[in-house]
Amino acid sequence: MNDHTPNSARPRTIVDKIWDEHLVTPGTDGAPDILAVDLHLVHEVTSPQAFDGLRDRGLRMRRPDQTLATVDHSIPTTDRSLPIADEIAATQVSRLEQNCAEFGIPLHGIGSPHQGIVHVIGPELGLTQPGMTIVCGDSHTATHGAFGALAFGIGTTEVEHVLATQTLLQRRPKTFEVRVDGTLHPGVTAKDIILSLLSRIGIGGGNGHVFEYGGSAIRGLGMEGRMTICNMSIEGGARAGLVAPDDTTFEYVAGKPHAPHGSDWEAALDRWRALPSDEGAVHDRSISFDAGELTPMVTYGTNPGMGFPITDRIPDPEALTDANQRDSLRAALAYMGLNPGEPLLGKAIDVVFIGSCTNSRISDLREAARMLRGRKVADGVRVMVVPGSTEVKRQAEEEGLAAVFREAGAEWREAGCSMCIAMNGDQLSPGQYSVSTSNRNFEGRQGKGGRTFLASPLTAVASAVTGRLSDPRALL
Amino acid sequence: MSLEPFSSVTSAAVPMPRNDIDTDQIIPARFLKTVNRAGLGDQLFFDWRYLPDGSPNPDFVINRPEMAGRAILVAGDNFGCGSSREHAPWALTAWGIRAVISSSFADIFRTNALKNGLLPVAVPPEELSRIASILEAEPEAELTVDLEASELRLPDGSAIPFTIDAFARRMILDGTDELGYLLAREPDLEAYERAHPPPVSTLAAD
């Protein structure tokens, strides 16, 4: 049994430090620890049943001042001046509005300049800060780990626990060090780093762990690239993933609306600089690879761990010895309509989706627009560009990026989750192929029968202009 | 929400020997627009269960008439990966499943399942293969998941021990819930809050 007391001389990981700081009550007699939550993000899909639970018990909302709500999953990404056509979605959105009003929770609803995907607006508002514990009823909450926060997704029963107590019953997770050194080649991005990790460890490879990403390639990324990587931690089975904060982090947070100011800023910096894992801190597992060996990555199967370098050929299920794995790959290739040995490069595609909490921030849109400028979307291909937040949309319009997308023949839409989860009518038709910058390629994820190739924004743009799955390095 | 106390279930099994069954398959996202937790049994495995014309897919296991009423699902490795939607255990329990047997579970699914009295029973991979073989040879075989004894009993009389988080196990056996436990720790919560001013306030002007 490790000694987890805060004053121990034992070298601690960043996860240990955040955990110790947020420990309300250590677990005793078989009970888990009680962990304090600094920030609870709420959206329309996973919260209504939790609010009903509070009402049923006659409980108050403990900390509305540490809670923020927005709408993102089920809302349309078309004209916001129109009512929501889908009655069930409209009911869900109005239920969130009623719940926020009743319990005193600030809400960035439709029409708010701060509305957006919950994992985009937290960082944008400066609410996401190093050392915090952040939860949300959404598995991509790990995104906030890019700031050196311990951030993870929870279920609706746990949402109710946080609403009522601002705490959760939790067991301390194991840690898994992911070290990426070296320098990325042009055309290779943060998205390719995470897709490469997932292809190495598989979709369940990080179960029970929190990833700590480090190494010179991670340090060399901006905050938005780090968010892309932390975002997909859950696709490797890890509920959370984080990057120790550094000057890149502090510069990004500085000046944001909710960032500390004046002497508070200096005090915060002192706390944040103490967060990185101590020299000699031990991780339960580790993996390392060289960013310089990476090429653009793409998925070919029906989970995010089924990915490979874009120049590879489809693997052969018959080459696998494990019967279940063989069956899984067979089923995946049958669903995707792909044959062993065929290349994916050059595969005709129908839709390109640029968006989601993985890749919808301003730097993603800048990269995409830079490649698209002066080019046209191929005939017969639908390209949807969905900014992650209303603020990202405003900024992209101000910078002229929206005009680049429109002139090339892409759709420029309102902010939301859109075709990443396909709850709002933005979806593939059965059999269609998409190249998507989102995070999941599960069967039907982007619409029943739809088939998804996950890739970076650059690969998405390269594929949009050729109409075929394409290597972005040819267009640099 | 309190649950009925639960200690064991004996049932024939629904075999679903596929790895990495994700929560988007357990219940597709378009059914998450509901504001209720009840009534999701009809949406369980919807896109595997129904053909494009809306008729039941005769090849999909839970559509076989003899599967009705079975309470134990035997799945491949890494069950419940992906989205954190608690609608997944809600849909499984609404259909009648009380225990899922696999060689591993995704973390969020396991937590969500336990909070709804659905038992995630993890057994070693070789035992999972053995169970799958038994069910193939004898599809009507009954299994017993005994939470009190923390063991899975097979028709050949053998038993496989399993571990459920000790705290969650006690809660399910007693039919109590975790929120009550947390609320009873009010003095601890107050002491923590006094010593730890929150780093941000969402109510502050932005």
Chai-1 contact restraints between the chains, C-beta under 6 A:
chainA,res_idxA,chainB,res_idxB,connection_type,confidence,min_distance_angstrom,max_distance_angstrom,comment,restraint_id
A,V24,B,D188,contact,1.0,0.0,6.0,A-B,restraint_1
A,V24,B,Y192,contact,1.0,0.0,6.0,A-B,restraint_2
A,T25,B,D188,contact,1.0,0.0,6.0,A-B,restraint_3
A,G30,B,A166,contact,1.0,0.0,6.0,A-B,restraint_4
A,G30,B,F167,contact,1.0,0.0,6.0,A-B,restraint_5
A,A31,B,F167,contact,1.0,0.0,6.0,A-B,restraint_6
A,P32,B,F167,contact,1.0,0.0,6.0,A-B,restraint_7
A,A36,B,Y192,contact,1.0,0.0,6.0,A-B,restraint_8
A,D38,B,P199,contact,1.0,0.0,6.0,A-B,restraint_9
A,V45,B,L32,contact,1.0,0.0,6.0,A-B,restraint_10
A,P48,B,V35,contact,1.0,0.0,6.0,A-B,restraint_11
A,Q49,B,R37,contact,1.0,0.0,6.0,A-B,restraint_12
A,D65,B,S201,contact,1.0,0.0,6.0,A-B,restraint_13
A,D65,B,T202,contact,1.0,0.0,6.0,A-B,restraint_14
A,D65,B,L203,contact,1.0,0.0,6.0,A-B,restraint_15
A,Q66,B,P198,contact,1.0,0.0,6.0,A-B,restraint_16
A,L68,B,T202,contact,1.0,0.0,6.0,A-B,restraint_17
A,S74,B,K33,contact,1.0,0.0,6.0,A-B,restraint_18
A,I88,B,K33,contact,1.0,0.0,6.0,A-B,restraint_19
A,A89,B,K33,contact,1.0,0.0,6.0,A-B,restraint_20
A,Q92,B,K33,contact,1.0,0.0,6.0,A-B,restraint_21
A,Q92,B,V35,contact,1.0,0.0,6.0,A-B,restraint_22
A,R95,B,V35,contact,1.0,0.0,6.0,A-B,restraint_23
A,P106,B,T202,contact,1.0,0.0,6.0,A-B,restraint_24
A,L125,B,D206,contact,1.0,0.0,6.0,A-B,restraint_25
A,L127,B,V200,contact,1.0,0.0,6.0,A-B,restraint_26
A,Q129,B,P199,contact,1.0,0.0,6.0,A-B,restraint_27
A,M132,B,P199,contact,1.0,0.0,6.0,A-B,restraint_28
A,S139,B,S83,contact,1.0,0.0,6.0,A-B,restraint_29
A,S139,B,S84,contact,1.0,0.0,6.0,A-B,restraint_30
A,G153,B,S84,contact,1.0,0.0,6.0,A-B,restraint_31
A,G153,B,I108,contact,1.0,0.0,6.0,A-B,restraint_32
A,G155,B,S84,contact,1.0,0.0,6.0,A-B,restraint_33
A,G155,B,E86,contact,1.0,0.0,6.0,A-B,restraint_34
A,G155,B,N112,contact,1.0,0.0,6.0,A-B,restraint_35
A,T156,B,E86,contact,1.0,0.0,6.0,A-B,restraint_36
A,T157,B,K115,contact,1.0,0.0,6.0,A-B,restraint_37
A,H161,B,L179,contact,1.0,0.0,6.0,A-B,restraint_38
A,H161,B,L182,contact,1.0,0.0,6.0,A-B,restraint_39
A,T165,B,L182,contact,1.0,0.0,6.0,A-B,restraint_40
A,L169,B,E178,contact,1.0,0.0,6.0,A-B,restraint_41
A,I203,B,D20,contact,1.0,0.0,6.0,A-B,restraint_42
A,I203,B,C81,contact,1.0,0.0,6.0,A-B,restraint_43
A,G204,B,N78,contact,1.0,0.0,6.0,A-B,restraint_44
A,N207,B,D107,contact,1.0,0.0,6.0,A-B,restraint_45
A,R239,B,D107,contact,1.0,0.0,6.0,A-B,restraint_46
A,P257,B,D206,contact,1.0,0.0,6.0,A-B,restraint_47
A,H258,B,V200,contact,1.0,0.0,6.0,A-B,restraint_48
A,H258,B,D206,contact,1.0,0.0,6.0,A-B,restraint_49
A,N303,B,D20,contact,1.0,0.0,6.0,A-B,restraint_50
A,N324,B,N19,contact,1.0,0.0,6.0,A-B,restraint_51
A,N324,B,G76,contact,1.0,0.0,6.0,A-B,restraint_52
A,S328,B,N19,contact,1.0,0.0,6.0,A-B,restraint_53
A,I421,B,A29,contact,1.0,0.0,6.0,A-B,restraint_54
A,M423,B,A29,contact,1.0,0.0,6.0,A-B,restraint_55
A,M423,B,R30,contact,1.0,0.0,6.0,A-B,restraint_56
A,F442,B,D22,contact,1.0,0.0,6.0,A-B,restraint_57
A,F442,B,D24,contact,1.0,0.0,6.0,A-B,restraint_58
A,G444,B,P28,contact,1.0,0.0,6.0,A-B,restraint_59
A,G444,B,D47,contact,1.0,0.0,6.0,A-B,restraint_60
A,R445,B,D24,contact,1.0,0.0,6.0,A-B,restraint_61
A,K448,B,D47,contact,1.0,0.0,6.0,A-B,restraint_62
